Amino acid sequence: MTSTSGIMKQLILALGALISCTSGSAAAPEQSARAAELIAAGAPGVRWDRGTLVEGDFNGDGKPDFAVVGYKGDGLVLAIRASSAKGGRYRTDYQHFGISPSIQAAICEAPAKLGVGEQVCRPMDEQLPGCRPSNTTKSLHLSGGDCDAIHLFWNHKTNLMEWWRL
């Protein structure tokens, strides 16, 4: 019989390996595994969907950042592990979204899909607060079901990912 901590350790290592294999990034497997471990440790009780794990430079500092979707209760949690310009440290931000077609801060249905794309700072010709145009900075797109995706960008004024939706 395998202990719960042994199973958790195996899941974390598998999650880290998945990050390095599926993201097409330059992050070392050890860095990906450590990011997955810290994301999971910071939010006990969340069921992480390792198939949604992505990597990109979300804050424009040239270092790899990580994001993954998890489920808790009736909603979902988007974890964003971003590097900091100060000393190369990382911090994880957990954003909560619903699963309902009638809520603005929600996807329409599970399972969630998480993608990385080019950063857009002027959707519908309106400047997003704190967004800096960049050819290398990436954005996130969270979707599920037939409703519009939730788009996330790095706000340089708040130093957090923020979201917008059509």
PyMOL commands that set and color helices and strands:
alter all, ss='L'
color gray80, all
select helices_A, chain A and resi 4-22+29-41+123-125
alter helices_A, ss='H'
color red, helices_A
select strands_A, chain A and resi 47-56+65-72+75-83+90-99+106-107+113-118+138-143+150-155+160-164
alter strands_A, ss='S'
color yellow, strands_A
deselect
rebuild
show_as cartoon
